Amino acid sequence: MLYAERMIIETDTAGNLKQLPKLPANSQIEAIFLVMEEQSQAVRQPHPDIAGKTIVVGDIFSSVSETDWNLPA
């Protein structure tokens, strides 16, 4: 069976792993490394045309039945 598990692994200034991840015993692991942008660039922000223009009026959570939110139990 094949399944994916997401891990964020950090490196030091020399590119060495700071901490080895815990992996399943007696398994073969295929790894694809995607280098993340620096934290300051990775933060998502709304488009400047809509930033700060949203106004929440009333109680948005009780406006719909809890079962309609499709949240895990």
C-alpha positions in Angstrom: 0.0 0.0 0.0 1.3 3.5 -0.9 0.4 6.5 1.2 1.8 10.0 1.6 2.9 11.7 4.8 3.9 15.3 4.8 6.9 16.3 6.8 8.6 19.7 7.1 12.3 19.1 7.7 14.7 22.0 8.5 18.4 22.3 7.6 21.2 24.2 9.2 23.4 26.8 7.5 25.5 24.0 5.9 22.4 22.2 4.5 22.5 19.4 7.0 19.3 18.1 8.6 18.7 19.6 12.0 16.7 16.5 13.2 16.2 13.1 11.6 12.5 12.3 11.1 10.9 9.2 12.6 10.1 6.8 9.8 8.3 3.4 9.6 10.5 0.4 10.5 11.6 -2.0 7.7 10.2 0.1 4.9 11.4 1.7 1.7 10.8 5.4 1.5 10.7 7.5 -1.7 11.3 11.2 -1.0 10.7 14.2 -3.1 12.0 17.4 -1.6 10.3 20.7 -2.3 12.3 23.6 -0.9 9.9 26.1 0.8 10.3 29.8 0.3 11.5 31.8 3.2 8.9 32.3 5.9 8.3 36.0 5.2 7.5 35.2 1.5 5.4 32.1 2.2 2.8 33.9 4.3 -0.4 34.3 2.3 -2.1 37.7 2.2 -5.3 38.9 0.6 -5.1 41.0 -2.6 -4.6 44.7 -1.7 -7.9 45.6 -3.4 -9.9 43.6 -0.8 -7.6 43.6 2.2 -9.3 45.1 5.3 -12.7 45.6 3.5 -14.5 42.5 5.0 -17.0 43.2 7.7 -18.5 40.3 9.7 -22.0 41.2 10.8 -23.7 38.9 13.3 -22.9 35.3 14.4 -21.6 33.5 11.3 -21.3 30.1 13.1 -24.8 29.7 14.2 -26.2 30.8 10.8 -26.0 27.2 9.5 -26.6 23.9 11.2 -23.4 22.3 12.6 -23.9 19.3 10.4 -23.7 21.5 7.3 -20.1 22.5 8.1 -18.8 19.0 7.1 -16.3 19.0 10.0 -14.7 15.7 11.1 -16.2 14.2 14.3 
